[in-house]
């Protein structure tokens, strides 16, 4: 009898811990209307025959204003800018002086950015993702988001929360490449000027519209 009670207690604790992941995600998308943070991104390409897995690290800043506006500024090792202004998703490769423009409505729905910066609530996210709790790991509560659209390049996104604060994104694409973004100095519901999300292609830049 004691063993049965102990097993039930462990099972209940595990279920409660897993539920915390979706609870944290729901709290985040409902209450985090704006924010900024520093980030570090480590991308690991899968090992190929005769070659070890390769990694590259970048860092920068992230700002958002819900819904549908965000800005990633990659500063190291190469400068790049990714801006969603509510209508268009802009990507500026500064070294190449090349700008790519895409309509947000066509590309944003099944992306990690939709989870952290675009969707107003969990119901909106569930239109594009299957959401499941995952076991606690590394002191974080996790949710796995799997795109319903199987034609995209995204396999799944794991979102890690520390309490109700966004901590980590683990993004796995269809080619086996893993991208891990860790957020630091996160500030939520702080004033973010509307001009942050304005983008104008620099003079002389090669602009590609898709």
Buried (B, 14 or more C-beta within 10 A) or exposed (E): EEEEEEEEEEEEEEEEBBEBBBBBBBBBBEEBBBBBBBBBBBBBBEEEEEEEEEEEEBBBBBBBBBBBBBBBBBEEEEBBBBBBBBEBBBBBBBEEEBBBBBEBEEBBBBBBBBBBBBBEEBEBBEEBBEBBBBEBEEEBBBBBBBBEEEEBEBBBBBBBBBEBBBBBBBBBBEEEBBBBBBBEEBEBEEEBEEEBBEBEBEEEBEEEEE
